[in-house]
Amino acid sequence: MKIDQGHELQDVFVLSGIPTITFVQPIEYTRLLVALKTNGRGIVVEGPSGIGKTTAVINSIKDAGLSERVLVLSARKQDEVELIKELPKQIPFGIVVIDDFHRLEVDVKMQIADVMKALADEGASHSKIIILGITNAGQTLISFGKDLANRIEVIPFEANPEYKIEELIQKGEAALNIKINISSDIVKDAQGSFYLAQMLAYNTCLRAGILKRPNELIETQESHESVKSQVMTSLARIFHDTAINFARGTKLRREGRAPYLHLLYWLSQSKTWVINAEREADRHPEQKGSVSQVVTKGFLEDLIRSSDDIQKVLHFDNASGNLAIQDPQFVFYIRNLSWPQFADEVGFISLEFPSRYDFALSFSGSDRDIAEAIFNHLAENELEVFYDKNEQHRILAQDVEEYLAPIYASDAQFVICILGPDYPKRIWTKFESNQFKQRFKSGAVIPIVLSNAPLGVFDTAASVGYMSWNRSDAFEEQLSKIGSILLKKCAETRNNRRHIAIKGDNLHMEQTSLQFGTEGISLASVAARD
């Protein structure tokens, strides 16, 4: 590398634009060059932001001697999206690079797929499309036509090995005539991202007062933690409000299980900067219900679309269920947050959940309408609720007794038993009540007594609070009142309050409990409840 005595910091460790002095060829660089020189072969370069995709493509085009025929378009810019839509009519168009491909509408992606297939079949030398996108961009493209798989080159850019990050830093040190004392820490913090390495090296030099190449070699004396703190302070001004708004979701539910916050936290732990929301939820059963709720009902997608700031840093692909980070600076920011402090600032009561479920519903089939309404109300408030209809696919082929027993005995913080006239008559409810009847004493059972099933139907053994439901009164009004009480009880439990006073028109303090036989149960499906 030719040393220019006038090198300045911003030209060496680059925070915007394409680096030249500190450009390092990623491990897939040779494969990229070969694909560029293959007539008609389309290219998909996929991977997380900041990993070096754009820089590698621009430099490889230059090395291949093709830079005079290149047009770079971004799906982030509406005027350039219009140009992308016109590509099928513009053949021959030379080399077109489409950045942020994942942001295009489905119909536009399909058009591009058709053009790439046609160029490949022709072996065209006059036109080539290079797509830059997040992880799995190639699979998304192939999904529009399976015959495209053998006609394009999908090149995944993953985290660069540490020796590549070290090479970048060493090039910068040579250009600036310095020695960075915390280079090993920078390599570790970068976690394979060329951009993050540039950012951390830049800020180290900035703290050391190195703005241009000195005449004599200088070794920095900066603290690793001080550099990180400075970077975090700077990034907080950009990303703090965005992260808070995403973590709160469309509406803050303080007693809920914080699905958006957990998605953000899981992203911060991902080495690829992308997670599949449903699969990640499967790995965390305590948040599965609340996360599945916001994903499957479109709340997550709507939240991202509703905010330009969130769209700049996060992308959700509804087809694949992948949630990805689009800004490497945001990656660094959320990775280095104090998550307990952040969660407290967001406004959640607690992020520690002693039970897998907040509530489990026990009821006879004749009262399923009430049970399902309560389930929907609680789930919409981001609580974890066991409701048999939602678990049927898990119960199938399982020993039902072994599966259900721990849920009612201990896995749910509270059991809501809906006491209608058929409750004592059903085998299913007899089994369930045998599991939780010992929990009355600890205040873990919340009875809802229907007006057509007076307390005399049930044996009185303990004094507990219950709520009333009158089949003759307005359904939605009663649901709202009872739902509000249940949410308050959950919130108070989150605050570790032992004695909960539940007040309301439908709340009475009476004596009630359940006493049933102990016969066994063998159920093939949820339908047995009805």
C-alpha positions as CSV (number, residue, x, y, z in Angstrom):
1,M,0.0,0.0,0.0
2,K,1.3,3.4,-1.0
3,I,1.5,5.7,2.0
4,D,0.2,9.2,1.5
5,Q,1.7,11.5,4.1
6,G,-1.6,13.5,4.0
7,H,-3.9,10.7,5.1
8,E,-6.6,11.9,7.4
9,L,-8.7,9.9,9.9
10,Q,-12.0,10.0,8.0
11,D,-10.3,8.8,4.8
12,V,-8.7,5.8,6.5
13,F,-11.4,4.5,8.9
14,V,-14.5,5.2,6.9
15,L,-17.9,5.7,8.4
16,S,-19.8,6.4,5.2
17,G,-19.1,5.5,1.7
18,I,-16.8,2.9,0.3
19,P,-13.4,2.4,2.1
20,T,-10.3,2.2,-0.1
21,I,-7.3,2.4,2.2
22,T,-8.8,-0.2,4.6
23,F,-10.6,-2.4,2.1
24,V,-10.1,-6.0,2.9
25,Q,-11.2,-8.8,0.5
26,P,-13.8,-11.0,2.2
27,I,-13.3,-14.8,2.0
28,E,-15.9,-15.1,-0.8
29,Y,-14.2,-12.4,-3.0
30,T,-12.7,-14.8,-5.6
31,R,-16.1,-16.6,-6.0
32,L,-17.6,-13.1,-6.6
33,L,-15.1,-12.3,-9.3
34,V,-15.7,-15.5,-11.2
35,A,-19.4,-15.0,-11.1
36,L,-19.0,-11.5,-12.4
37,K,-17.0,-12.7,-15.4
38,T,-19.6,-15.4,-16.2
39,N,-21.9,-14.2,-19.0
40,G,-25.6,-14.1,-18.1
41,R,-25.1,-15.4,-14.5
42,G,-27.0,-13.3,-12.0
43,I,-25.5,-12.8,-8.6
44,V,-27.2,-12.6,-5.1
45,V,-24.9,-11.4,-2.3
46,E,-26.7,-11.9,1.0
47,G,-25.9,-11.3,4.6
48,P,-26.2,-8.9,7.5
49,S,-25.6,-5.2,7.1
50,G,-22.0,-4.0,7.7
51,I,-20.5,-7.3,6.8
52,G,-18.9,-5.8,3.6
53,K,-21.3,-6.8,0.8
54,T,-21.5,-3.4,-1.0
55,T,-17.8,-2.7,-0.6
56,A,-16.9,-6.1,-2.0
57,V,-19.2,-5.9,-5.0
58,I,-18.0,-2.4,-6.0
59,N,-14.4,-3.3,-5.7
60,S,-14.8,-6.7,-7.5
61,I,-16.5,-4.9,-10.4
62,K,-13.6,-2.5,-10.5
63,D,-11.1,-5.4,-10.4
64,A,-13.0,-7.1,-13.2
65,G,-12.6,-4.0,-15.4
66,L,-16.4,-3.5,-15.6
67,S,-16.9,-0.3,-13.6
68,E,-17.8,1.9,-16.6
69,R,-21.0,-0.1,-17.2
70,V,-22.4,-0.1,-13.6
71,L,-25.6,1.4,-12.3
72,V,-26.2,1.1,-8.5
73,L,-29.8,1.4,-7.4
74,S,-31.3,1.2,-3.9
75,A,-34.7,-0.1,-2.9
76,R,-34.7,2.5,-0.2
77,K,-35.1,5.4,-2.7
78,Q,-38.5,5.6,-4.4
79,D,-37.2,7.2,-7.5
80,E,-34.7,4.4,-7.9
81,V,-37.4,1.8,-7.3
82,E,-39.2,3.2,-10.3
83,L,-36.0,2.6,-12.3
84,I,-35.8,-1.0,-11.0
85,K,-39.4,-1.6,-12.2
86,E,-38.4,-0.4,-15.7
87,L,-35.4,-2.8,-16.0
88,P,-37.3,-5.4,-18.1
89,K,-37.9,-2.8,-20.7
90,Q,-34.4,-1.5,-20.7
91,I,-32.4,-4.5,-21.9
92,P,-29.5,-4.2,-22.6
93,F,-28.6,-2.2,-19.4
94,G,-25.1,-3.2,-18.5
95,I,-24.5,-4.2,-14.9
96,V,-27.2,-3.1,-12.4
97,V,-26.6,-3.5,-8.7
98,I,-29.9,-3.6,-6.7
99,D,-29.2,-2.8,-3.0
100,D,-31.7,-3.6,-0.2
101,F,-33.5,-6.0,-2.5
102,H,-35.6,-7.3,0.5
103,R,-37.4,-4.0,0.6
104,L,-39.0,-4.3,-2.8
105,E,-42.6,-5.3,-3.2
106,V,-43.2,-8.9,-4.2
107,D,-44.4,-8.2,-7.7
108,V,-41.2,-6.2,-8.4
109,K,-39.1,-9.1,-7.0
110,M,-40.9,-11.5,-9.4
111,Q,-40.1,-9.3,-12.3
112,I,-36.4,-9.2,-11.5
113,A,-36.4,-12.9,-11.1
114,D,-37.9,-13.3,-14.6
115,V,-35.2,-11.0,-16.1
116,M,-32.4,-12.9,-14.3
117,K,-33.7,-16.2,-15.7
118,A,-33.9,-14.8,-19.2
119,L,-30.4,-13.4,-19.1
120,A,-29.0,-16.7,-17.8
121,D,-30.8,-18.7,-20.5
122,E,-29.4,-16.3,-23.2
123,G,-25.9,-16.3,-21.7
124,A,-26.1,-12.5,-22.1
125,S,-22.9,-10.5,-22.1
126,H,-24.6,-7.2,-22.3
127,S,-26.6,-7.3,-19.0
128,K,-26.2,-8.6,-15.5
129,I,-28.1,-8.1,-12.3
130,I,-26.4,-8.2,-8.9
131,I,-28.7,-8.3,-5.9
132,L,-27.6,-7.2,-2.4
133,G,-29.9,-8.3,0.5
134,I,-30.2,-9.6,3.9
135,T,-29.7,-13.2,4.9
136,N,-31.9,-15.6,2.8
137,A,-32.4,-13.1,0.0
138,G,-31.3,-15.8,-2.4
139,Q,-33.9,-18.2,-1.1
140,T,-36.6,-15.5,-1.4
141,L,-35.6,-15.0,-5.0
142,I,-35.6,-18.7,-5.9
143,S,-39.0,-19.1,-4.3
144,F,-40.4,-17.1,-7.3
145,G,-39.1,-19.8,-9.6
146,K,-37.4,-23.0,-8.7
147,D,-35.7,-23.2,-12.1
148,L,-33.8,-20.1,-11.1
149,A,-31.6,-22.0,-8.6
150,N,-29.1,-23.2,-11.2
151,R,-29.0,-19.9,-13.1
152,I,-27.8,-17.6,-10.4
153,E,-24.9,-17.5,-8.0
154,V,-26.0,-17.1,-4.3
155,I,-23.0,-15.9,-2.3
156,P,-23.6,-15.7,1.4
157,F,-21.5,-13.1,3.3
158,E,-21.3,-14.2,6.9
159,A,-19.2,-12.8,9.8
160,N,-15.7,-12.3,8.6
161,P,-13.0,-14.2,10.5
162,E,-10.9,-12.4,13.0
163,Y,-7.8,-12.3,10.9
164,K,-9.7,-10.3,8.3
165,I,-10.7,-7.7,10.9
166,E,-7.1,-7.6,12.1
167,E,-6.0,-7.0,8.5
168,L,-8.3,-4.0,8.2
169,I,-7.0,-2.5,11.4
170,Q,-3.4,-3.1,10.4
171,K,-4.0,-1.3,7.1
172,G,-5.4,1.7,9.0
173,E,-2.5,1.7,11.4
174,A,0.0,1.7,8.6
175,A,-1.8,4.5,6.8
176,L,-2.0,6.7,9.9
177,N,1.4,5.7,11.3
178,I,-0.1,4.6,14.6
179,K,-0.5,1.6,16.9
180,I,-4.0,1.1,18.4
181,N,-3.5,-0.3,21.9
182,I,-7.0,-1.9,22.0
183,S,-7.0,-3.5,18.6
184,S,-7.6,-6.9,20.0
185,D,-10.7,-5.6,21.8
186,I,-11.9,-4.0,18.6
187,V,-11.5,-7.3,16.8
188,K,-13.7,-9.0,19.4
189,D,-16.3,-6.3,19.5
190,A,-16.7,-6.1,15.7
191,Q,-17.9,-9.7,15.7
192,G,-17.0,-10.1,12.0
193,S,-18.3,-6.8,10.8
194,F,-15.9,-4.6,8.8
195,Y,-18.1,-1.6,9.5
196,L,-18.1,-2.0,13.2
197,A,-14.3,-2.4,13.1
198,Q,-14.1,0.9,11.2
199,M,-16.4,2.7,13.6
200,L,-14.5,1.5,16.7
201,A,-11.1,2.3,15.3
202,Y,-12.3,5.7,14.1
203,N,-13.5,6.6,17.6
204,T,-10.3,5.3,19.3
205,C,-8.3,7.6,17.1
206,L,-10.7,10.5,17.7
207,R,-10.3,10.1,21.5
208,A,-6.6,10.0,21.1
209,G,-6.6,13.2,19.1
210,I,-5.3,11.6,15.9
211,L,-7.0,13.4,13.1
212,K,-4.2,12.9,10.4
213,R,-1.0,10.9,9.9
214,P,1.7,12.1,12.4
215,N,5.3,12.3,11.4
216,E,6.3,9.8,14.1
217,L,4.7,6.6,15.2
218,I,2.1,7.1,17.9
219,E,0.6,4.4,20.1
220,T,-2.8,5.2,21.5
221,Q,-3.4,4.9,25.2
222,E,-7.2,4.6,25.2
223,S,-9.4,2.6,27.5
224,H,-11.5,0.0,25.7
225,E,-14.5,0.8,28.0
226,S,-14.1,4.5,27.5
227,V,-14.2,4.1,23.7
228,K,-17.3,1.9,23.9
229,S,-18.9,4.4,26.3
230,Q,-18.3,7.3,23.9
231,V,-19.7,5.3,21.0
232,M,-22.7,4.3,23.0
233,T,-23.4,7.9,24.0
234,S,-23.2,8.9,20.4
235,L,-25.4,6.0,19.2
236,A,-28.0,6.6,21.9
237,R,-28.7,10.0,20.4
238,I,-29.6,8.2,17.2
239,F,-31.2,5.0,18.3
240,H,-32.5,5.4,21.9
241,D,-36.0,6.5,21.1
242,T,-36.3,4.1,18.2
243,A,-35.4,1.1,20.4
244,I,-37.8,2.3,23.2
245,N,-40.7,2.7,20.7
246,F,-40.1,-0.8,19.2
247,A,-39.8,-2.4,22.6
248,R,-43.1,-0.9,23.8
249,G,-45.0,-2.0,20.7
250,T,-48.2,-0.3,19.5
251,K,-49.3,0.0,23.2
252,L,-47.3,-0.5,26.4
253,R,-48.8,-3.4,28.4
254,R,-46.9,-3.1,31.6
255,E,-48.1,-6.4,33.0
256,G,-47.5,-8.3,29.7
257,R,-44.6,-10.5,28.7
258,A,-42.9,-7.9,26.5
259,P,-42.8,-9.7,23.2
260,Y,-41.2,-6.8,21.2
261,L,-38.6,-6.2,23.8
262,H,-37.7,-9.9,23.8
263,L,-37.5,-10.0,20.0
264,L,-35.0,-7.1,20.2
265,Y,-33.0,-8.9,22.9
266,W,-32.9,-12.1,20.9
267,L,-31.7,-10.1,17.9
268,S,-28.9,-8.6,20.0
269,Q,-27.7,-12.1,20.7
270,S,-27.8,-13.4,17.1
271,K,-24.5,-13.7,15.4
272,T,-26.1,-13.3,12.0
273,W,-28.2,-10.3,13.0
274,V,-31.3,-12.0,11.9
275,I,-33.8,-14.3,13.7
276,N,-36.8,-16.3,12.7
277,A,-39.4,-15.0,15.1
278,E,-41.5,-18.2,15.4
279,R,-38.5,-20.5,15.8
280,E,-37.0,-18.2,18.4
281,A,-40.2,-18.2,20.3
282,D,-40.2,-22.0,20.3
283,R,-36.8,-21.8,22.1
284,H,-38.3,-19.6,24.8
285,P,-41.7,-21.1,25.9
286,E,-42.3,-18.4,28.5
287,Q,-42.7,-15.9,25.6
288,K,-44.0,-18.2,22.9
289,G,-47.7,-17.2,23.2
290,S,-47.1,-13.4,23.3
291,V,-44.5,-13.5,20.5
292,S,-46.7,-15.7,18.3
293,Q,-49.6,-13.3,18.9
294,V,-47.8,-10.3,17.6
295,V,-46.2,-12.2,14.7
296,T,-49.2,-14.1,13.3
297,K,-51.7,-11.3,13.7
298,G,-49.5,-8.9,11.8
299,F,-48.8,-6.6,14.8
300,L,-45.1,-6.8,14.4
301,E,-45.2,-6.0,10.7
302,D,-47.6,-3.1,11.3
303,L,-45.4,-1.7,14.0
304,I,-42.3,-1.6,11.7
305,R,-44.3,-0.2,8.8
306,S,-45.8,2.5,11.0
307,S,-42.4,4.1,11.8
308,D,-39.8,5.4,9.4
309,D,-37.2,5.3,12.1
310,I,-37.9,1.6,12.9
311,Q,-37.8,0.7,9.2
312,K,-34.3,2.2,8.9
313,V,-33.0,-0.3,11.4
314,L,-35.3,-3.4,11.3
315,H,-36.9,-5.4,8.5
316,F,-39.5,-8.1,8.9
317,D,-40.3,-10.6,6.1
318,N,-43.8,-11.9,6.7
319,A,-43.3,-14.8,4.2
320,S,-40.3,-16.3,6.0
321,G,-40.9,-14.9,9.5
322,N,-37.4,-13.5,9.6
323,L,-36.6,-10.3,11.6
324,A,-33.4,-8.7,10.6
325,I,-31.2,-5.7,11.6
326,Q,-30.4,-3.3,8.7
327,D,-27.9,-1.0,10.4
328,P,-24.6,-2.2,11.9
329,Q,-24.5,0.7,14.3
330,F,-27.9,-0.4,15.7
331,V,-26.4,-3.9,16.1
332,F,-23.6,-2.5,18.3
333,Y,-26.1,-0.3,20.2
334,I,-28.4,-3.1,21.3
335,R,-25.6,-5.5,21.9
336,N,-24.1,-3.2,24.5
337,L,-27.3,-2.0,26.2
338,S,-27.8,-2.6,29.9
339,W,-30.9,-4.7,29.3
340,P,-32.3,-4.6,32.9
341,Q,-32.0,-0.9,32.9
342,F,-33.5,-0.6,29.4
343,A,-36.5,-2.8,30.3
344,D,-37.1,-0.7,33.3
345,E,-37.0,2.5,31.2
346,V,-39.4,0.9,28.6
347,G,-41.9,0.5,31.5
348,F,-42.4,-3.2,32.1
349,I,-43.1,-4.3,35.6
350,S,-40.9,-7.3,35.4
351,L,-39.0,-9.5,32.9
352,E,-38.7,-12.4,35.3
353,F,-41.5,-15.0,35.0
354,P,-41.6,-17.7,37.6
355,S,-44.2,-19.7,35.6
356,R,-44.4,-20.7,32.0
357,Y,-48.0,-19.4,31.9
358,D,-49.6,-16.5,33.6
359,F,-53.0,-18.2,33.6
360,A,-54.4,-21.6,32.7
361,L,-58.1,-22.0,31.9
362,S,-60.2,-24.8,33.3
363,F,-63.8,-25.1,32.1
364,S,-66.5,-27.4,30.7
365,G,-67.2,-27.5,27.0
366,S,-70.6,-25.8,27.5
367,D,-68.8,-22.7,28.7
368,R,-66.1,-22.5,26.0
369,D,-67.5,-19.2,24.7
370,I,-66.6,-17.5,28.0
371,A,-63.2,-19.3,28.2
372,E,-62.2,-18.3,24.7
373,A,-63.2,-14.7,25.2
374,I,-61.1,-14.5,28.3
375,F,-58.2,-16.1,26.5
376,N,-58.4,-13.6,23.6
377,H,-58.6,-10.7,26.0
378,L,-55.6,-11.8,28.0
379,A,-53.5,-12.8,25.0
380,E,-54.1,-9.4,23.4
381,N,-52.6,-7.9,26.5
382,E,-49.4,-10.0,25.8
383,L,-49.9,-12.5,28.6
384,E,-49.2,-16.3,28.4
385,V,-52.4,-18.2,28.8
386,F,-52.9,-22.0,28.5
387,Y,-56.0,-22.7,26.5
388,D,-56.5,-26.2,25.3
389,K,-57.7,-25.3,21.8
390,N,-54.3,-23.6,21.1
391,E,-52.3,-26.6,22.4
392,Q,-54.2,-29.3,20.6
393,H,-51.3,-30.0,18.1
394,R,-48.9,-30.4,21.0
395,I,-51.3,-32.7,23.0
396,L,-51.8,-35.1,20.1
397,A,-49.8,-38.3,20.5
398,Q,-48.8,-37.3,24.0
399,D,-49.8,-38.9,27.3
400,V,-52.5,-36.3,28.1
401,E,-52.4,-36.8,31.8
402,E,-48.6,-36.3,31.9
403,Y,-48.9,-33.3,29.6
404,L,-51.6,-31.4,31.4
405,A,-50.9,-32.3,35.0
406,P,-47.9,-30.0,35.6
407,I,-49.6,-27.1,33.8
408,Y,-52.5,-27.0,36.4
409,A,-50.3,-28.1,39.3
410,S,-47.5,-25.5,39.0
411,D,-46.7,-24.3,35.4
412,A,-49.4,-21.6,35.5
413,Q,-49.1,-18.7,38.0
414,F,-52.9,-18.7,38.3
415,V,-55.7,-21.2,37.3
416,I,-59.0,-19.6,36.2
417,C,-61.8,-22.1,36.7
418,I,-65.0,-21.3,35.1
419,L,-67.7,-22.9,37.3
420,G,-70.8,-23.6,35.3
421,P,-73.4,-26.3,36.0
422,D,-71.5,-28.9,33.9
423,Y,-68.2,-28.4,35.6
424,P,-68.5,-31.2,38.2
425,K,-69.9,-33.6,35.6
426,R,-67.0,-33.8,33.2
427,I,-64.0,-36.2,33.3
428,W,-61.8,-33.5,31.9
429,T,-62.5,-30.9,34.6
430,K,-62.4,-33.6,37.3
431,F,-58.8,-34.4,36.3
432,E,-57.8,-30.7,36.1
433,S,-59.3,-29.8,39.4
434,N,-57.4,-32.7,41.1
435,Q,-54.2,-31.1,39.9
436,F,-54.9,-27.6,41.2
437,K,-57.2,-28.1,44.2
438,Q,-54.2,-27.8,46.6
439,R,-53.4,-24.4,45.2
440,F,-56.5,-22.7,46.7
441,K,-54.7,-22.1,49.9
442,S,-51.9,-20.2,48.2
443,G,-54.4,-17.9,46.3
444,A,-53.4,-19.4,42.9
445,V,-57.0,-20.3,41.9
446,I,-59.4,-17.7,40.6
447,P,-63.0,-19.0,40.3
448,I,-65.5,-17.5,38.0
449,V,-68.9,-18.6,39.2
450,L,-71.8,-18.6,36.6
451,S,-75.2,-17.5,37.8
452,N,-76.8,-20.8,36.7
453,A,-74.4,-22.7,38.9
454,P,-74.8,-21.4,42.5
455,L,-72.2,-21.9,45.1
456,G,-74.2,-24.7,46.7
457,V,-73.2,-26.9,43.7
458,F,-69.6,-26.9,45.0
459,D,-68.4,-28.1,48.4
460,T,-67.1,-25.2,50.6
461,A,-63.7,-25.9,52.0
462,A,-61.8,-22.6,51.9
463,S,-62.3,-18.9,51.8
464,V,-61.2,-17.5,48.4
465,G,-62.3,-14.5,46.3
466,Y,-64.3,-15.3,43.2
467,M,-66.0,-13.4,40.4
468,S,-69.5,-13.8,39.1
469,W,-70.7,-14.2,35.5
470,N,-74.4,-13.8,34.7
471,R,-75.5,-15.4,31.4
472,S,-78.4,-12.9,31.2
473,D,-76.2,-9.8,31.4
474,A,-74.2,-8.1,28.6
475,F,-71.3,-10.5,27.6
476,E,-68.7,-7.9,26.5
477,E,-69.3,-5.7,29.5
478,Q,-68.7,-8.6,31.9
479,L,-65.6,-9.7,29.9
480,S,-64.2,-6.2,30.1
481,K,-64.7,-6.0,33.9
482,I,-63.3,-9.5,34.6
483,G,-60.4,-9.0,32.1
484,S,-59.5,-5.8,33.9
485,I,-59.4,-7.5,37.3
486,L,-57.3,-10.3,36.0
487,L,-54.8,-7.9,34.4
488,K,-54.6,-6.0,37.7
489,K,-54.0,-9.2,39.6
490,C,-51.2,-10.2,37.3
491,A,-49.6,-6.7,37.5
492,E,-49.7,-6.9,41.3
493,T,-48.1,-10.3,41.2
494,R,-45.4,-8.9,39.0
495,N,-44.8,-6.4,41.8
496,N,-44.4,-9.3,44.3
497,R,-47.4,-8.3,46.4
498,R,-48.6,-11.3,48.4
499,H,-52.0,-10.1,49.4
500,I,-54.2,-8.9,46.5
501,A,-57.4,-7.1,47.0
502,I,-59.6,-7.6,44.0
503,K,-62.5,-5.2,43.9
504,G,-65.4,-4.7,41.5
505,D,-69.1,-5.2,41.0
506,N,-68.6,-8.8,40.2
507,L,-66.2,-9.6,42.9
508,H,-67.4,-11.2,46.1
509,M,-65.5,-12.8,49.0
510,E,-67.1,-16.1,49.7
511,Q,-66.2,-19.6,50.7
512,T,-65.8,-22.1,47.8
513,S,-63.7,-24.9,46.6
514,L,-64.0,-28.1,44.5
515,Q,-64.1,-31.7,45.5
516,F,-64.2,-34.4,42.9
517,G,-63.4,-38.1,42.5
518,T,-60.0,-39.4,41.4
519,E,-60.8,-41.7,38.5
520,G,-58.3,-41.8,35.7
521,I,-58.5,-40.1,32.3
522,S,-57.5,-41.1,28.8
523,L,-58.3,-38.4,26.2
524,A,-57.5,-38.5,22.5
525,S,-58.1,-34.8,21.8
526,V,-59.3,-31.5,23.0
527,A,-62.8,-32.4,21.7
528,A,-63.2,-34.7,24.7
529,R,-63.8,-31.6,26.8
530,D,-67.0,-30.9,24.9
